[in-house]
Amino acid sequence: MYIETSAPRRTGDKARLISPTYSPTTGRCLTFFYHMYGSGIGTLNLYKKQQSQLGPVIWTQSGDKGQQWNLAQTTLNSNLPFQVITASYTHCCKM
């Protein structure tokens, strides 16, 4: 997923990526890389969605994290089938 933070983007613009539905698990490790560089970087959140209900944030980062790809990992636990929602929000934009 990619969201540009320079013009014509506006503060609060967002992008979402929705995973397929996964089976219940007692400790699945989700590993991914993210790149957040620049003054207009906002927030990257991961949520777990179950039974059409979006749960609380299970992983988050905000702001400039340097001009490199960063490794992230989080453990997923669920007694019901679930999806992972990745949501990215812009903070501000360069004009």
C-alpha positions as CSV (number, residue, x, y, z in Angstrom):
1,M,0.0,0.0,0.0
2,Y,1.2,3.5,-0.8
3,I,-0.2,6.9,0.1
4,E,1.6,10.0,-1.1
5,T,1.7,12.8,1.5
6,S,2.6,15.8,-0.7
7,A,0.1,17.9,-2.7
8,P,-2.6,17.3,-3.7
9,R,-3.0,15.3,-0.6
10,R,-4.8,16.8,2.4
11,T,-4.5,16.2,6.1
12,G,-6.6,13.2,7.0
13,D,-6.5,11.5,3.6
14,K,-6.5,7.8,4.1
15,A,-5.8,4.4,2.5
16,R,-6.9,1.0,3.7
17,L,-5.9,-2.5,2.9
18,I,-8.1,-5.4,4.0
19,S,-6.7,-8.9,4.4
20,P,-8.6,-12.1,3.5
21,T,-10.4,-13.8,6.4
22,Y,-8.1,-15.9,8.5
23,S,-8.9,-18.9,10.8
24,P,-8.9,-18.5,14.6
25,T,-5.4,-18.6,16.0
26,T,-3.6,-18.7,19.3
27,G,-0.5,-16.8,18.4
28,R,0.1,-16.2,14.7
29,C,3.0,-13.8,14.1
30,L,2.3,-11.1,11.5
31,T,5.6,-9.8,10.0
32,F,5.8,-6.9,7.6
33,F,7.9,-4.0,6.5
34,Y,6.9,-0.3,6.4
35,H,8.5,2.9,5.1
36,M,7.5,6.2,6.7
37,Y,9.8,9.1,5.6
38,G,9.2,12.9,5.5
39,S,7.5,15.7,7.3
40,G,4.1,14.9,6.0
41,I,4.0,11.4,7.4
42,G,1.0,10.6,9.4
43,T,0.0,7.3,11.1
44,L,0.0,3.7,10.1
45,N,-2.4,1.5,12.2
46,L,-3.3,-2.2,12.1
47,Y,-6.6,-3.3,13.4
48,K,-8.2,-6.8,13.9
49,K,-11.7,-7.1,12.5
50,Q,-14.0,-9.9,13.8
51,Q,-17.7,-10.4,13.1
52,S,-17.9,-7.1,11.1
53,Q,-16.6,-5.2,14.2
54,L,-13.4,-3.2,13.9
55,G,-11.4,-3.8,17.1
56,P,-8.8,-1.6,18.8
57,V,-5.4,-0.8,17.2
58,I,-3.1,-3.8,17.5
59,W,0.0,-2.0,16.1
60,T,0.7,1.7,15.3
61,Q,3.5,4.0,14.2
62,S,3.4,7.8,13.6
63,G,5.7,10.3,12.1
64,D,9.1,10.2,10.3
65,K,10.8,6.8,10.8
66,G,13.8,7.5,8.5
67,Q,14.5,6.8,4.9
68,Q,14.6,3.0,5.1
69,W,12.3,0.0,5.3
70,N,11.6,-1.0,8.9
71,L,10.7,-4.4,10.2
72,A,7.5,-4.8,12.3
73,Q,6.0,-7.8,14.0
74,T,2.9,-8.3,16.1
75,T,1.2,-11.4,17.5
76,L,-2.4,-12.1,16.5
77,N,-4.7,-14.0,18.8
78,S,-8.3,-14.7,18.0
79,N,-10.9,-17.3,18.9
80,L,-13.0,-16.3,15.8
81,P,-12.2,-15.9,12.1
82,F,-10.7,-12.4,11.6
83,Q,-9.2,-9.9,9.1
84,V,-6.4,-7.5,9.5
85,I,-7.1,-4.0,8.4
86,T,-4.1,-1.7,7.6
87,A,-5.1,2.0,7.6
88,S,-2.8,4.9,6.7
89,Y,-3.6,8.5,7.4
90,T,-1.7,11.6,6.2
91,H,-0.6,14.2,8.7
92,C,0.1,17.3,6.7
93,C,1.1,18.1,3.2
94,K,3.8,20.1,1.4
95,M,2.4,22.6,-1.0
